[in-house]
Each structure stands twice: as C-alpha cells, then as structure tokens.
C-alpha cells in the first residue's frame, strides 16, 4: 500500500513504484471511475489505428438501396417504439 496526498491544486501524485508496476508513463490518459466509497483509476486503452479499408467490409449491404424517406420512417418507428414502452 502506498500513501500519497492531493496537492493544493487538487492533483494526485501516483508513487513511482505504482507507475512502474502498472507500466504507466507520465502524460498517459487514465480513466477515473467513482466507486462510491473511493475511486478506481485505470489506463485508457487507445484504439488500434485503422484505415477505412480495414473496416469498410462491415458496411456491406446487399439489398435494395434505402431512400431518405425509408430511413426517416425507420427512425420514427424506432423512437415511437422506444417511447411507447415508457410511461
């Protein structure tokens, strides 16, 4: 267990032993999660860099192209269905 303090600016210094143990580097982005009686600090996992060619295959649609009116109607029905269940 390590003990640290908040600075007068509200900054928390993570002890070097913890930085080393978790392989965190200065400037690394961290996620802070409220756990009720404390906080959990986790590293923000960066997304792997991708190109459009890497992900465009998941966009394939083999059916008849949808019109703007078709899309708007689908959205309207989805909203109506979602709000119908509330209340």
Secondary structure as the mmCIF struct_conf table of DSSP 4:
data_model
#
loop_
_struct_conf.conf_type_id
_struct_conf.id
_struct_conf.beg_label_comp_id
_struct_conf.beg_label_asym_id
_struct_conf.beg_label_seq_id
_struct_conf.end_label_comp_id
_struct_conf.end_label_asym_id
_struct_conf.end_label_seq_id
STRN STRN1 UNK A 6 UNK A 6
TURN_TY1_P TURN_TY1_P1 UNK A 8 UNK A 9
BEND BEND1 UNK A 10 UNK A 10
STRN STRN2 UNK A 12 UNK A 12
HELX_LH_PP_P HELX_LH_PP_P1 UNK A 13 UNK A 15
HELX_RH_AL_P HELX_RH_AL_P1 UNK A 16 UNK A 22
TURN_TY1_P TURN_TY1_P2 UNK A 23 UNK A 23
TURN_TY1_P TURN_TY1_P3 UNK A 26 UNK A 27
STRN STRN3 UNK A 30 UNK A 34
BEND BEND2 UNK A 36 UNK A 38
STRN STRN4 UNK A 39 UNK A 43
HELX_LH_PP_P HELX_LH_PP_P2 UNK A 44 UNK A 49
HELX_RH_AL_P HELX_RH_AL_P2 UNK A 52 UNK A 55
HELX_RH_3T_P HELX_RH_3T_P1 UNK A 56 UNK A 59
BEND BEND3 UNK A 63 UNK A 63
HELX_LH_PP_P HELX_LH_PP_P3 UNK A 64 UNK A 67
HELX_RH_AL_P HELX_RH_AL_P3 UNK A 68 UNK A 84
TURN_TY1_P TURN_TY1_P4 UNK A 85 UNK A 85
#
